[in-house]
Amino acid sequence: MSGSPFTAAVVQMRSTTDMTENVEAMDAAVREAAAQGATYIQTPEMTGLVQASRKPFFQQVVAEDNDPVAARAAALAKELGVTLHIGSTPVLVSEGRAANRALIYSPSGELLARYDKIHMFDVDLDNGESWRESAVYEPGREAVMVEIADALFGIAICYDCRFPELHTAYAKAGCTVLTGPSCFTRQTGGAHWHTLLRSRAIETGSWMIAAAQGGDMADGRETYGHSLIIDPWGVVVAEVTGEEPGIALAEIDPAAALAARQKIPNLKNGRAFELKSAAATLRSA
């Protein structure tokens, strides 16, 4: 499955600790992207809420059926006639537990797919930053593919991009477009963001579409921005440069993924191997 060309937009946001504010910011940005000609619009991870403190987080997070981001997104997609991909928003799944969930709506407002982030960002960075997503979020257990504009998309969120096996599995299953909406920290983004996403595009011969949060957030975190669209050869074809909110658009031709894979057929050329170890003793002087 390759699909017809379409215009994609990445929406860079600076979501706050107030879900109501974020719904309105998302609404305005999606309308602007549609006005610029996008038919597939992606928002970043944590579109609905960026809140590091547990109590105020759970004071706003509700089940998907009652979620204001989900309701507005479905209505917007139908009104504007676009495919709207909410990169993620937190939804309540049980008492004191949420899912970091992507929601994708068709131009008729139908929910096409949901994906819960699989890999939890549990890290201790050398600048004193420490994150434990698993303390709040229930990790997803299913990789999700969805057909959009006759192309097959592989869905991922942020930290998932550090796990190439997920993206390779998508590509081998026929996906020509990969997604990576994110809320990268300024430290890790400056070091790794472009390299990671270009690597996932190159090694799978896929488009990569990744909207991002950017700037100093209301809950104290610092995010990198630089929302990207990357072609299957690893070329950045659109970018929201810097950390300010904005929109970037590019035409996506899924057939370009097939062309890239014909040039470098590594998905077909991989071979099974045995892992063996050997030991050597160094003679002291």
N, C-alpha and C positions, 0 to 999 in steps of 0.2 A: 504494500500500500504506500503510494507516494503522496498523492493529493494535489490539488490546484494551488497556485500562489495566492497568498492573502497578506494583508497588512497587519502587523503586530505592533502593539505598543506596550512599553514597560512604564509603569507609573511609580515614580519615586516619592515616598511620603516621609513625614516625620510625625508618626502617630503619637498621641499623648496618653495620659493616664485616664482620660475621659472617653468612654466608648461613644457617647452621643456626638462629641466633637469629631471623632474619627469617622463616623458614618457620614457626616456632612462633608468632611474633607475628601473622603473617597468618592462620594457622589459627584462633587465638583470636578475632580480630576478625571474620572471616567467619562463624564460628559465632554470635557475638553479633548480627551483622546479620541472619542468617537467623532467629534467635530473635525478633527484633523484627518479623519479617514480610516482609523483603525477598525478592524472587524473582530480582532482578538485582542483583548485588553487584560493585562496581568498586573495585579497589585502586589505589594511585598508581603513577606512574613509579618505576622502580628499587625495586620491592617487594623483590626478592631480594637486592640488594646496593647499598650506597652507598659507593663506595671510589674516591678520587681518585688513589691511587698505583698505578702500572701493574703492578708486580710482584705485590703481594698481590691485586690485582684478578684477574689471570690465573691465580693459584694456585687460585682458587675457581670461576672461570667454566668451564662445560663445555658440550658440545653439548646441544641440546634433548632428545634421547632420554635423556640421563642427568641432566637438570637436576632438582634436588630440589624447586624451586618448581613446575615443571610437573607432576611426579608427584603432589605433595600437592594441587595445585589440581584436577586431574582427579578424584582420590579424594574430595575435599571436595564438589565439585559433585554428584557421584553420590550421596554419602551424604546430603547435605542437600536434594537435589532442586532446586537453584538454578542459574541461569546465572551463572557466575563469570568475571569479566573481570579478569585480571591486567593492570594498567595498563601495566607493562612489567617485564621482568627481563632481565639480560644473558645472551646465549647465545653460545657459541663458534661461529664460522662458518669460520674458517681460522686458521692459525698467527698469533698476535698480533693477531687481529681478531675483534670481537664484533658482534652485532646488538643494538640496543635494541628488544626484541621484546615486543609485546602478544600475549597468549594468551587465547582466549575458549573456555570449556567449557560444554557443554550440561548440563541436569539429569541426563542419563544418563552424564556424564563424558566425552563425545566432544569432541574438539577441533573447534570450529566454524570458527575462523579464527585466523590469525596475521598480524600486521602489524609490519613493521620501520619504525621512525621514519625519515621521509624527510629532514627538515631538521635539520642538525647545529647545535648551539649553540656556535658559534665566535665569541666576543665578548671585548671588553676593556671592562670597566665602569670608571666614574670613581672607584670606591673602591679600586682596585687589584686587584679580582677579574678573573681571566682564565680562560676556559674554552675548550678545544679538543676537543669531542666527536669530531671527525673523526680525531683522533690514535689513537683506540681503536675507534670504531664505524664499521662499514660502513653508509652510508646506504641506506635502502630505496628501491625503485624503483616500487613498486606501491601505489596507494591501494586500500583494502580496505573493502568493504561486507559486512555480515552480517545475516541475518534473525534477529531475536530477538523472541519473543512476537508474531509476525506483523507486526512493525515492522522497517523497514530502518534499520540503524545505520551511520554513517560513522565510521571509526576513525582517530584521530590521537593524537599524544603531545606534550605540553608545547610546545616551541618551534614545532611545527606550527601552533599557534593564531595565530601572527603572519602566517600566509599565507592570507588570506581566499579566494583562488582555489580552494584545496583544499576548503574547506567549501562554497563555492558549487557546485562540481562535484558534491559529494555530494548536496546538496539538489536540484539539477536532475536528478539520477539517481533521485530518489525517497526519499532518506533523510529521516526525520522526527526522528531522534535523532542528535546528534553527541556525540562523546566527546573528552575532553581531559585524561586523567590526567597529572599533572605533578610536577615537583620544582623549582618556581620558586624563585629566590633571594629572600631577604628584600628586597633593594633593588628588583629589578624587579617583584616581586609587589606591594609596597606602592604602586608607581607605576602598574602596568598590569594586574594580574591580573583584577580585577572588570571593568574596562573592556573588555579584550580578549574575555573570554568572553561578556559581555553583547552585545558587538558582533557576534560570530559568530552568536549566537542570533537577534538582531534582524534582521540583514541576510539571513538565510536562512529565517526563520520556523521555527526548529527548537528542540527541546529540546537543552540542553547539560548533560552530566554529566561532572564533573571532580573526581576524587579527587586529593589532594595529599599530599606529604611536608611535615612541619612541624617547626620548631625547630632547635636547634643539633645538627648531625650529628656522628657520631664521627670523620668524616674532615676536619672543620673547616669544612665549608660551612654556611651559614645559610639556612634555607628558610622559606617564607612561610606554608604551611598554607592555611587558609580553603577547604577543599573545598566545592564548590558544585554545586547543581542549579538550573538556570535554565530558565524556561518560554519558549515561542516568542515571547512579547511582550517578553522581556528582564527579567522579574521574577525575582529570586532567591527561590526557594520553599523552599530548604533550604540550610543552611550549617553547617559545623563552624567556629564562630567562633574565631579565634586559631590558635595553632600546636601545641597539645597534641593527641595522638592522640585520635580519637573517631569517631563514626558519625553521619551525618545521612541521613534517609529522606524520600522524597516519592513521591506517586502520579504516575505518568507516563501521560498520555492522549495517545497519538500523534495522535489526531484534532484536538487543539488546534493542532498545526502546520498542518494543512490550513485551519483556521479563520483562523489568523494570516495565511496566505498569500492567503486570499480578501480579507482587509481591505487588505493591502498587497502587491499582486501584482508586486513588483519583480523576481522571478525570471523573470516573463513579459514585463515591460515594458522590459527591457534592450535597448539598440540598439547596433549596430555604428557605429563612428565612425572618422574619420581624425584622426591626430595631426599637427598642423602647428605650426611655430614661426614667431615674428615677432620682429623686432629693432627697437628704438627707440634713438635717440641722444639723450641728455640734454644740453641746452645749459647750459654752465657760466655761473654768474652773472657 
